[in-house]
């Protein structure tokens, strides 16, 4: 029997999208939940990898609530740094490739240009610090690992992201309040997943930046989404001043893998499977990285 790809994080946005696109691409895979594979428990990791003997591991599990990380640092570090380190050690022992995801928030946003792979991380929050620590630990434990930094992702199969939240507010007749002084590189999940699989199959290693081409503020992203969705972009209320502007936008010195942001937004509106429902059903709409 052919060996499968092992994907952690069955309940998350990236895990579900990875599973879906692997099916489209005809890639055999096994998607794990925490009950089967707790990445921060060495015995759980060893047992799962010994049982499945995958040809590669893609880790999409981890702590994703950026704001909550400030009051849950131990949990954030356990899930984001300690867990992937255990995976890296096990994959090294078995001689199999590892892919894991990092964040633009390993940077402080004060560089004055888009960050590339060789720029030195300098996180300012717990979440970003946990991701920066994870990068160091993974490369120490598995020198051929593939680490993918990405930013502000949104997709057509998951309603829990900033673009959906903004559209829901607009559809319900309300205004959208969004930051004008924080710039990012929004990333369309199907593009991200396909590029990640391409890099894995090609045998690429090290740190790569994967984000759609185009740097925008959260407010500009909301206005772009409003225009594409047929809403009045003036209903996006801007917060923040240029004097306090930061940017964690990502560029790549290794090769731009993803298409421009406008292309991603156009496909988002063609491919979305959720209606714009009242925002009370969608949580806080906090930006996700």
Secondary structure, DSSP 8 states (H G I E B T S, - for coil): ----EEEE-TTSHHHHHHHHHHHHHT--EEEE-TTT--TT-HHHHHHHHHHH--SEEEE--S---TTGGGT-HHHHHIIIIIHHHHHHHHHHHHT-EEEEEEEGGGS-S-SSS-B-TTS-----SHHHHHHHHHHHHHHHH-TT-EEEEE-SEE-SS-S-SHHHHHHHHHHTT--EEEESSEEE--EEHHHHHHHHHHHHHTT--EEEE---B--EEHHHHHHHHHHHHT--GGGEEEES-GGG-EE--B--SS---S-BHHHHHHHHHHH--S----GGGSTT-----
